[in-house]
Amino acid sequence: MSDERAWVRGAQRGSVGDLESLFRAFWPRAFRAAYLVVHDAAAAEDIAQESFLAAIRSLDRFDRRRPFGPWLHRIVVNRAIDWTRARRLRAEAELAAEVPAPEPPDPDGRALLEGLAALPPEHRAVIVLRHLLEYTPGEIAELLDLPRGTVNSRIRRGLDRLGEALE
Amino acid sequence: MRLGRVDVPGEHEARERTWAVVRAAFGEREPAPARPRRLLPAVALAVLAAAVAAAVTPPGRAVVDRVREALGVETAEQALFSLPAGGRLLVVSDSGAWLVSRDGSRRRLGDYRVAACSPFGRFVAAARERELAALEPDGEVRWTLARNGITDVAWGGTATDTRIAYLAGGTLRVVAGDGTGDHALGPADGFRWLPGARHRLAVIAGRRTTVVDADTGAVVAREPLLAPRSSHIRQAGGTSRIVVGRDVRFEGSGTFRDATPSPDGRWLAFVWPEVDQLVFVTASGRRELEATANLTNQFDAVDTPHLADWCPAAE
């Protein structure tokens, strides 16, 4: 946390080095979270990139007392949900034929991804926030502006369906 | 759960591409200036004189405000980064209805033209050309009702028993919060929910205002004291004022609209179309001012968006 605050402070003062430290500390999880929700590496790259650019644009006004991660992850996950919903409205079959998704080499990872892909995007998002980014249900509720009960039920239902898919 | 170890194709390359873009954007950013950088000399002198006057007298404060506010709130942010109070803003633009969270993140709910929050901020009622819908704050549709020509909607009631009133084709109709029991109350030009547990509406029709029981349609009273929605806006001679009681909280050239109190009552938000700004001013006590510019662009609109509601934080 102290590193994070120092990096934010340094970046606010114009330090490229501190910005790079912030970027390298937070980008991997932001990208991974986006990928696990959208299941499209190019889209995940765009989402993570846009989220960091949004951070740069508002860096001068960022309150250093607040943690950077939750703020960034909120943008990432909400954009990822929006992207997934928008994609559902388009012709998925045509897109899939044009842009085949590369398969991960790890068979277990592939099964996990396929299980996640079968979940509604809102359930994917809470699973990713809980089990990749390790937020508590209360924190997820705050991040996504959802009642805590809704978060709990989405996690439970998501894990149940994921468990069935992995069996 | 091994989500952290799932292979993501092209992660390293994506990271380096993104870093190049982020670094370039960082190099081009302009840190928020402490004061305007290129004021014309005459304007600079006026601002300086006004600042000196303001330091001495309350009327001087007003001089500063006039200089500053003639062209919009000078300190306006270029984007809506945060709200000054809790809850969510419901904005309707010609690109649809949007919910803005406290941290400034926006979510487009859909192609809706009118919208209102439920009394406790847990849902949104929204309408488009041929449909009334109840939505979750994330845009998920709970139910819809096919209706033509909906021009206004408001959600009232208690936590356990709510009603949605809406104007469709010049007829005031009411439906329960769960989408059941839709019925017409009669012709109307406007309406407003009255506070209290009983479902009562103040209804404007022609030159008459009556209080109507929303469930039975029975007229309960005539000519109530009905405050219009923008009761905090006064306009005269090309100048608009935000007024709370007798206290002028803000003044500027042009027109203000959609004055909307925050759920805690501490702030008022309003739209200033001439300068394309959304402005927040404290409703009492020490005057604080926040504003965001480029309102039209921020909501992907052609015309200036409307502020439909400031929803309470959902419980």
Interface residues (C-beta under 8 A of the other chain):
Chain A: A11 Q12 G14 V16 L19 E20 F23 R24 W27 P28 F31 R32 Y35 L36 A41 A44 E45 A48 Q49 F52 L53 I56 R57 S58 L59 D60 R61 W71 R74 I75 N78 I81 D82 R85 P102 P104 P105 D106 D108 G109 L112 L113 E122 I127 V128 H131 L132 L144 D145 L146 P147
Chain B: M1 R2 L3 G4 R5 V6 D7 V8 P9 G10 E11 A14 R15 R17 T18 W19 V21 V22 R23 A25 F26 G27 R29 P31 A32 E77 Q78 A79 F81 S82 R88 S101 D103 G104 S105 R107 R108 R122 P137 D138 G139 E140 A314 E315
